[in-house]
Amino acid sequence: MGHDWLTSLIEQSIQETTDYHEKAFLQELGQLLQQQETRIELKQGELDGKLWNPSEW
């Protein structure tokens, strides 16, 4: 989506860090970002469907 720069930054940081806790945090952060992007896409589709459904007007 629009967070490609953030995803690449997280992946780069995961590769560079040697600290286990930091690596685990960054991996979870990446998963959270993916989940949020999925939720946003689903809600945008839901909103679009409701706006174009005459029975919802």
N, C-alpha and C positions, 0 to 999 in steps of 0.2 A: 504494500500500500504506500503510504507516504513516509514510512519510517525505515526505509532501506539503509539510510546513513546510520541510524541507531543500531540496527541489526548487525551491520558490518563492524561497527565499533565494538559491540558486545563480543562478537566472534573473535575479533583481533585481540581484545583484552583477555579472553579465555585462553588463547594460544600463548600469550606473553606471560601470564601470571604463573607463578610456581606455588602459590599459597592455595591449599586445598579449600579452605573456607571461602576465599574470594572466588575461586573457580566455580564452586557449587552455587554461590550467590549469583554469579553472572549467568550460569546456565538456567537457573530458575527465572531470572529476570528476562532472559530470551524467550522462555516458554510463556511467561506472563504476557509479554508483548505480543506474541503470536495469538494467544487466547483473546486478548483485547481487540486485536485487529479483526479476528473472526466475529466477535460479538458486534463490533461496529458495522461490519458488512451485513450481518443478519438483521440488525435493527434498521439499517438503511433500506434494505429490501422490504422489510415489514412496513416501514413508513411509506415507501413508494407504493406498495400494494394497497394500503389503506387510502392513500390519496387518490388513487385511480379507480377505486371501487365505489360506484354510485350508491350502493346500499349503505355505505359508511358516511355519506354526506349528510 
